[in-house]
Amino acid sequence: MRTYENIMIVHPDKVGDEYNAIVEKFKGVLTDLNANLLKVDEWGVRKLAYPVKKQGRGSYVLTVFEADPSIIDEFERRLRLDEAVIKFQTVFLEKGFVEDTSSKTIEESDENLDEEE
């Protein structure tokens, strides 16, 4: 099994239960295709660098998973069919998934500095 990273941009009008349903739907698609979810990170609504499907904003969702290469085509086909997903990209992680702890360490060190003052 290989490790993949997918970022999808969900239509900004999808909020609350609709948004959660879309995220859960694609988590379920990966599970149905025998993928192993490693991380699902919701980044929230952000401004796009350029308009995509007449939208200037979108909700970003990062998904890291392990799967056989054969399921990527089916997963991307389902992303293409869903009108709530305005853009997506899936990449193969050659070195596998490594949890980034550097941001947590920086936040903790900032807290320690605040306590010392």
C-alpha positions as CSV (number, residue, x, y, z in Angstrom):
1,M,0.0,0.0,0.0
2,R,1.2,3.5,-0.8
3,T,0.6,6.7,1.0
4,Y,-1.3,9.5,-0.7
5,E,-2.3,13.1,0.2
6,N,-5.5,14.6,-1.1
7,I,-6.5,18.2,-0.8
8,M,-10.0,19.2,-1.9
9,I,-11.8,22.5,-1.9
10,V,-15.5,22.4,-1.0
11,H,-17.9,25.0,-2.3
12,P,-18.1,27.9,0.3
13,D,-21.9,27.8,0.4
14,K,-21.8,24.3,2.0
15,V,-21.7,25.0,5.7
16,G,-22.7,23.1,8.9
17,D,-24.4,19.8,8.3
18,E,-24.0,19.9,4.5
19,Y,-20.2,20.5,4.8
20,N,-19.8,17.7,7.4
21,A,-21.9,15.3,5.2
22,I,-19.5,16.0,2.3
23,V,-16.4,15.3,4.4
24,E,-17.9,12.2,5.9
25,K,-19.0,11.0,2.4
26,F,-15.5,11.1,1.1
27,K,-14.1,9.5,4.2
28,G,-16.6,6.8,3.7
29,V,-15.6,6.4,0.0
30,L,-12.0,5.8,1.0
31,T,-13.0,3.3,3.7
32,D,-15.3,1.5,1.2
33,L,-12.3,1.3,-1.2
34,N,-10.2,-0.4,1.5
35,A,-8.0,2.7,2.2
36,N,-6.6,3.4,5.6
37,L,-7.2,7.0,6.7
38,L,-4.2,8.4,8.5
39,K,-5.2,12.1,8.9
40,V,-8.2,14.3,8.0
41,D,-7.5,18.0,8.6
42,E,-10.1,20.7,7.9
43,W,-8.4,24.0,7.3
44,G,-11.6,26.1,7.1
45,V,-12.7,28.7,4.5
46,R,-9.8,30.5,2.7
47,K,-9.5,32.9,-0.2
48,L,-8.5,31.2,-3.5
49,A,-5.5,32.6,-5.5
50,Y,-7.8,32.8,-8.5
51,P,-11.5,32.1,-9.1
52,V,-12.5,28.5,-9.6
53,K,-15.9,27.8,-11.0
54,K,-16.8,31.4,-10.3
55,Q,-15.9,31.1,-6.6
56,G,-13.3,33.2,-4.8
57,R,-13.3,31.3,-1.6
58,G,-13.5,27.6,-0.6
59,S,-13.3,25.2,2.4
60,Y,-10.1,23.2,2.3
61,V,-9.9,19.6,3.5
62,L,-6.6,17.7,3.7
63,T,-6.8,13.9,3.8
64,V,-3.8,11.6,4.1
65,F,-4.4,7.9,3.5
66,E,-2.8,4.6,2.6
67,A,-4.2,2.7,-0.4
68,D,-3.5,0.6,-3.4
69,P,-2.8,2.7,-6.6
70,S,-5.8,1.1,-8.3
71,I,-8.4,2.9,-6.1
72,I,-7.1,6.5,-6.9
73,D,-8.9,6.6,-10.3
74,E,-12.2,5.7,-8.7
75,F,-11.8,8.1,-5.7
76,E,-10.9,11.0,-8.1
77,R,-13.9,10.1,-10.4
78,R,-16.2,10.4,-7.4
79,L,-14.7,13.8,-6.5
80,R,-15.2,15.0,-10.1
81,L,-18.9,13.9,-10.0
82,D,-19.7,15.8,-6.8
83,E,-20.7,19.4,-7.6
84,A,-19.8,20.5,-4.0
85,V,-16.1,19.8,-4.7
86,I,-14.8,22.7,-6.8
87,K,-11.2,21.5,-7.0
88,F,-8.9,18.7,-5.8
89,Q,-5.5,17.2,-6.1
90,T,-4.1,13.8,-5.0
91,V,-0.4,13.3,-4.7
92,F,1.8,10.2,-3.9
93,L,4.0,10.7,-0.8
94,E,7.2,8.9,-1.7
95,K,8.6,9.0,1.9
96,G,5.3,8.1,3.5
97,F,3.4,10.1,6.0
98,V,5.3,11.8,8.8
99,E,3.3,13.7,11.5
100,D,4.6,17.3,11.6
101,T,5.3,18.1,15.2
102,S,7.4,21.2,14.6
103,S,4.3,23.5,14.7
104,K,3.2,22.0,18.0
105,T,6.7,22.5,19.4
106,I,6.7,26.2,18.3
107,E,3.4,26.8,19.9
108,E,4.6,25.1,23.2
109,S,7.8,27.2,23.2
110,D,5.7,30.4,22.7
111,E,3.6,29.4,25.7
112,N,6.7,28.8,27.8
113,L,8.0,32.2,26.8
114,D,4.7,33.9,27.9
115,E,4.9,32.1,31.3
116,E,8.5,33.2,31.9
117,E,7.6,36.9,31.4
